[in-house]
Amino acid sequence: MNLSSHYELSQFLTDVERRAYKQALFAVRDEHAALDIVQDAMLKLAEKYGDKPVEEFPMLFQRILQNTIRDYYRRQKIRSFWTVLFSSLQSHHDEEDFDPLDTLQDKGNNSQPAEPESALDQSQLLALIEEALIDLPARQREAFLLRYWEDLDTAETAATMGCSEGSVKTHCSRATHTLAAKLKEKGVNLNEK
């Protein structure tokens, strides 16, 4: 890998890191697992495709990221099977209290505008959108994030998700209608913004 492509890869990874973390966090709902997934995806891109043209990085990275998320779920399914199997042999009096909502806090959102009032409005709206995104079905959330957060076109999103362009359009349409309805319930009408 030459110096310019190393720099371009490094710059791309820096630019995509936060959004990739959000995608992984929405998918797995575990901060540590989301960080691991993003790091794995970044390493895979660098090791296997670091010498590709910079224009190919977004599509390659999104495909790797989505596959890494799917791999996480496969591992969790296997791990869960063995945990259930072995836990049936042990007593259950030492269970910990766990609230999955504790893992969804976003304290480090650094994408705020300069004006304090608009920063507050934006951060409140973003928090409402993120809350609504969590409740979407996985495929709808994935299509929505790839199309509107990652700015991939329909064909690129379909290739990344491994489905047809029609499916992407359907998933995105359902996601936007559901998000709009959830935001309207909270008193936010996006047409007025």
N, C-alpha and C positions, 0 to 999 in steps of 0.2 A: 504494500500500500504506500503510495507516494505521500508526501507531506501535505499537499493541497487536499487530497481525498481524506486524509486523516483529520484535517481541520474541518472539512465539510461534514464528516460523520459526527465529530464532536459537537459542532454547532447544531446539527439536526437533533441530536439526542438531548442537548440542553433545551432546545426549543420545545420538544415534544414531551419531556419528562412529566411536567405537572398534569397535563391533560391525560396522559397515559395512566398516571396514578389514579386520577378521578375515575376513568373508565374501569380500571381494575377494582377500585374500591366499590363502585356501584355494583359490579358483577359479583364479587365475593364477600363484601361486607365485613372485611377483616383488614385492618390497617397494615399489619405485619405481612400477611399473605399478599396484599396488593403491592406492597413494596418489593417483595420477593419476585412476584410475577413481572413487574416492570423491569427490575434488574435482569432477570432471566431473558426477557424479550430483547433488551438492549444488548446484552452479551451475544445472543444468537445473531442479531443483525450485524454486529461488529465482526464476529468471527466468520460468518458464512457469506455475508453480502457487503462487507465494508468496502470492497473494491468496485461496487456497482456505481453507476452514475447517480448523482445526488437527487435527480428527479424521480428515481425509482424508490428512494428511501421511504416516503410516506406510505405507499401501498404495501411494500414489503414489511415495514414495521407493523402496520395495522394487522396484517395477516398473521404475523408472528405473535403479536400481542393476543389476538383472539384465540389462536391455537394454544398459547400458554395458559390462558384462562380455562379453556376446555380441558387441558391436561390436569390442571389443578383440581377441577371437579371430578375427573376420573380417579385421581389419587385419593381424593376425599371419600369417594364412594367405596373404594377398596379398603381404605383405612377404617371407615365406618363399619363395614362388614366385620372386620377382624376385631374391632373394639367391642361391638355388640356380642360377638362370639365369646371373647375373653371375659367381658364384664358379667356374663351370665354365670361365670364361675366364681365371682367375687361378691362380697357384701356391698350394699348400696348406701351405707350410712355416712359416707364421707363426700357426698356430692357438693359441688360449689354452686353458689348463686351466680348466674350469668345473665346479663341483660344485653341482647344483641344491639340495642339502640346506642349503647355506650360506644360502640365501634364506629358510629356514623358521624361523629363530631368533626367539623371542619374548622379548626382554629387557625390554620395558616393560610387563609385565602389572601394572596398578595396581589390580586388583579383588581385593585380599586383605583378609581379616577382621583384626580387631584382635589376636586371640590368636596368638602365634608358632607354636605347635604346629599349630593348625588352619589357619593360613596356609600352613605347609609342606605339610600333607596336601592342602589344596585346590589349591595350585599344582602339586603332583606329579600329582594326579588330572587337573587341567585339561590339563597337558602330555601325559598319556597319551591323553586324549580328543582333543586337537588332533592328535596323531600319528595316531590311528586315523581321524579325519575326513579327513585328507589322502588316505588310500588308498581312500576311498569313490568310487564312480562319481559323476560330476558332478551328475546329476539327483537321486540319492539325497542327496548332500551338500546341495544347494540346498534340497530339501524339508525335510530335517532342520533346517537352520539357520533357515529361515523359520518352521517350526512351533514349534520348541523354544527357539531363541535369540531370535527376533524376536516370538514369542508370537502369530503370526497364526493364525486358525482355518483349518480345512480349505478353506473356500470362498475365503478371501482368499489362501491359499497357491496354490490352483488358478488363481485369476485372475492372480496375479503370475507364475506359471510358464507360463501359457498352456496348461494341460492340465486334465483332468477331476479331480473330487474323488477318484474311485476311484484314479486314478494317484498322486495325492498320498499317499493312505493306503498304497498298495503301496510307493512309494518310502520313506516313513517307516518302515514295518514292516521292510523289508529293511535299511534303515540302522541301526535300533536293534538288530536281531538281530546284524548284523555288528559293530557297535560293542561290544555286550555280549560277544560271543565273543572279540574282540580284547583287551578289557580283562580277561576271565577268563584268557586266555593269560598276561597280565602279573601275574596273582595278585589282581586286583581283582574282587570280587563286589559289584555295586551293590545287591543286595537286603540286604546286611549293613550298608550305610552308613546 
